[in-house]
Amino acid sequence: MRSTEPRLLHPVAWWVWATCLAACALRTTNPVLNGLIIVVAGFVVAWRRPDAPWSRSFASALRLGALVIAIRVVFQIVFGVRVPGTTLFTIPEVTLPSWAAGVALGGPVTAEALTSALYQGLRLAAVIACFGAATSLCSPYRTLRALPAVLHEAGVAVTVALSFAPQAVISARRVREARRLRGRRDRGVRAWAASAMPVLEGALDRAVALAASMDGRGYGRPGTMTPSRRRTVSVLFLLGVVAVAIGAYGALDAGAPGVLRVPAVVLGLAAVLAGFALSSRTTGRSRHRPDPWRAPEWSTVLTGLVALGASIVTPTAALHPSVSPLEVPMVPMVAVLGLLVAVLPARLTPPPPALVGASSLVVAA
Amino acid sequence: MGGRAVAVLGRVGASAALVVGGLGVALGLALVLALGVALGPGLAPAAAAPADACAAPMAETDVRVVVVVDPGDGGPMSTTCLVVPRGTTGMQVLARRAAMLGVAVPRYASSGLLCAIDGYPSSGCGERGGAGFRYWAYFSGTSGDWSYGKGNPFTRRVVDGDIEGWRFVEGAGNGTDPPPRLDPSPSLFPVQSTASSGPTSSAGSSAGSSTGSAAGAAPSGSPSGNVADGVVTGGDAPVSSDAAAGRPVVGDAVSIEVAGAPVVASTSSRPWVPVVIVVLVMVGLAGGAVVRSRTRA
């Protein structure tokens, strides 16, 4: 099987790749690395996204990232940490009462403070771009199929909810056309308010119809789990999630005893996985045309892991450039090369089929 | 045909515009950095004031603060008395101290976490050690005892007679972390030569009145304050006790030992070349992506 034959890559492969890139972004505030992460994700999306309604979400992710940066900078100017340094301009300052002493409102805005806001905003924008890449590279319905059986019911609900947004857009277009045909205004606040109700109603109707048809095809039917097993699974999940939460807290708190750190996380994950295994066995679910997992999937996952590994071996000083004193960010060659490896899925994976039409939106599930 | 050619031209134009836009963003970021790099060292000495200004009469708009910096195992302790304009925050006091002593300015992470004072530690920020986090703990000693983390040094404005303590510790990050190894007391302040109000015939008072006018004109601590002090001392930047010896100072407890490295020109030593290369790679990839998605659309 040659990798050039058009097919969609397994969604889990894209999600692992994107999650690795997002983890790289979370590990660093270096603007060079975060910019490179956004560009790498964008490049792979441009070459490997299918022609489908969901695959245009990367541009929206970029816009959302730009908005995040702008909001971060504005918040830094108004409320931000008053890092001393080169004052660019000063805004009026409000002296807050002592109980709000942790918050600064106004005051001198320094180049250092603005740079720190830019770095942090860019990091968040890079994370958003990574998940935008994952959502535009793989169909949400195929992703749902790849979920473990336990999460299947939650996944069905998510699918119905996911179909609501595009339905609302289509419905809005229809209502506007109808208004125009009747000779009413289709712009302005009043027109928008008048059409909101029919739009919502129409979209909800369609989502309900989808849910009903899925129900008719056997989605959402209860498994054959006995009550006692259901209870065991619930207890395992609850204990596991609580243990993971405690472990995550312990890992961050320097004063926590050692037992509450890694062992708690490992124990919690084990409990959750045991719960998965127990309940998966009793959720009867068949697969129609399962997605294959071949060499391109392995290579995609591997490139993501290489990028993450390169980020892990990079010293912290290079990942977090100092903003005060301002300095030219270091360019850690290992991390840069690791990220460039993550571009390779643009060539290593098979191209997407020419047309994954809207008809497969529902059928693929 | 014509329409198609126009469409292709439009696509090429749009992608070119996007590439140029990307370049613009990169250049903008570079400019902000370059601006900071260029202005940073230029403005830093502006905060410098003679260290023995603490013993001289000061203006109504000024306050006196003592900063105790204890790097723990990282070197000797330093105690510095500064005269700063009213309304200065704890972090600005720290920056003025570095400018006055001529040591490396405090280093911050992008989150605003204080990483290093006087260049110590030389790398890392709040790293985890065996017994907890290794960080600079902030204390207030104004009451006569060190109290941990009293107020936010970014926003808390110092008042006259404040004693600010910084100790590099390895600990849990709460009040159990050890304070600086020097008891805070008002004796850390040198005795002021005269009261700043009421003119007398001594040299100190004439300096006092001129200090007042100078500080009134430039409350942000511009070097013009030096003029007034030059009358009295011949103002020498990093202080020594003999500079103060000629003054009517009694019970001077101020001793300054600077632990850290001298000011490091860290900004100019790192070349721009790798950044520019990576930015060019990014622009190439982004251009490829844009062209690809335009031709598919």
Interface residues (C-beta under 8 A of the other chain):
Chain A: T29 P31 V32 G35 L36 V39 V40 G42 F43 V45 A46 W47 D51 G80 V81 R82 V83 P84 G85 T86 L96 A101 G102 V103 A104 A111 E112 L114 T115 S116 L118 Y119 Q120 D253 A254 G255 P315 T316 A317 H320 P321 S322 V323 S324 P325 L326 E327 V328 P329 M330 V331 M333 V336 L340 V343
Chain B: A26 L29 V32 L33 L35 G36 V37 L39 G40 L43 T89 M91 Q92 L94 A95 A104 V105 P106 R107 Y108 A109 S110 S111 G112 C115 S123 G124 C125 E127 R128 G132 F133 G151 N152 F154 T155 R156 G171 A172 G173 N174 S266 T267 R270 P271 W272 P274 V275 I277 V278 V279 V281 M282 L285 A286 G288 A289 V290 R292 S293 R296
